[in-house]
């Protein structure tokens, strides 16, 4: 089935278009059992005019009612369909690209499928504490599976060898899970999971990035 463009968007971003917007909600650390620490998270995923999405996530430890306790972590990065490089791509660095996009229609984008259901995806995610991850995976409708291919770590990063992440859209909510391998040879262990609601768009008065629309109140 051909990829449909929901609005004026670069054609190759159509498989990722369901991610675009601001999302907020709660989750739990570890496997999510009762009694484990609760967090509140805001995720902003935005188009840039280039063939990738900008990803930004801010997370706070919180009470069950959404009251923020203290900042937990911050992530940022870029997500894109994984494909060969073209002259229409920017970089390396600030090298400009040709004006004509590599993929101009839904039919062009169909050439990027791995099979009848999957598009290949790549994501780079950078963390505080001198760590960056390079992920590869697939997007299958409103579902994404990512597996870390490489992890760049500095002296502040702590013990972290690899990771897997999954995202899915269920009844308008984003469900996600993050499993981590802390040392080579170990099995992935649940690290965190959450359920996020789609926030109003900017035209509907969306709060600016970094200002969560909380159900509770922030501790002072």
Secondary structure, 3 states (H helix, E strand, C coil): CCCCCCCCCCHHHHHHHHHCEEEEEEEEECCCCCCCCEEEEEEEEEECCCCCEEEEEEEEEECCCCCEEEEEEEEEEEEEECCCCCCCCCCCCCCCCCCCCCCCCHHHHHCCECCCCCEEEEEEEEECCCEEEEEEEEECCCEEEEEEEEEEECCCCCCCCEEEEEEEEECCEEEEEEEEECCCCCCCEEEEEEEEEECCCHHHCCCCCCCCCCCCCCCC
